[in-house]
Amino acid sequence: MKTKLLLLLLCLVISVPAFSQNEKDHTTLEEVQVSPPEFTGIEGATRFLNGENANVSLLSQYMLNHVTYPEIDIESIREGKEIIRFTVHPDGSLTDFVVVNSVSPSIDQEVINAIKTTEGMWKPGYNNETIVPMEKEFSIVFKIPGTRSLQSLAASRYKRGSKLLLIKENPKRALRHFEQGLVYVPADKPMLLLHGVCLYELGDKEQACQDWNRIKALGGIEAEGWLENFCEMKGYAEMTEIISK
C-alpha cells in the first residue's frame, strides 16, 4: 500500500515538467464568450444569510423561501452542503437533474423539487450570440443551529480517514470517512484527492477520475498528473506492471 501511494505521488511530480515544456506548443483559438444562465424570477429583493454582510443571489433567496429542512434529517442530525446540477434550456425549461453532493435522499428530493418550480424564470445561456442549453449548479447548506461547524466535522473525518489510509492501510474504512467529510465540505481538494486514492485502490478507477477531474475544475492542487497517468491511460500499463511486482 505504501509503495503504491509513493508511486502515485512520484508520477504526479514527474508529470509536472512535461506540462511546462509543452506550454509553448499551442494553437490560438478564436475567443468564445460564454454567458451562463441567469435566474430572473425575483426582482429587487435583498436579504442577508445568517446575518453575514453579503447579499444572497436571487436564486438563493428564492430557494430559502421554498426549501424546508426535512424533519427526519433534523432528528437524525444530517447536515452538509447539497449540490444539484441541472440543464437550463432556451425556453426556460429545466432537465437532467444530477445530485453532485448529497446530504440525504430526502434533502436531494426537497431541493430538486424546489428548483423545478423555477421553470420559466430563467434567462438562457449564450455561446457568443447563440442561445444554447447550458448546465447550472446550485448549492445550499443544511445546518442545525448549535451543532459543530461543518469545517470542524470535516476536519475530524479527514484526520481519521488519513490515518486509516496511510498508516493502517485500510482504504475501505478510510473511504467511509472521506465520503462523510465531503458531505460537509464537497469542494475540499485534499479530501477529494485522498477519496480518489481510496477508490483507485479499491478498483473503482472511473469514480476516482471523477474526483480528480473535480479538483482540476476547482483549481489549486495539481490534478493534471493524476488525470494523465491514471485516467487518460498515459503510462498506466507500466504503472500496473510495477505495482503487480
Disulfide bonds with the S-S distance in Angstrom:
Cys209-Cys231 2.04
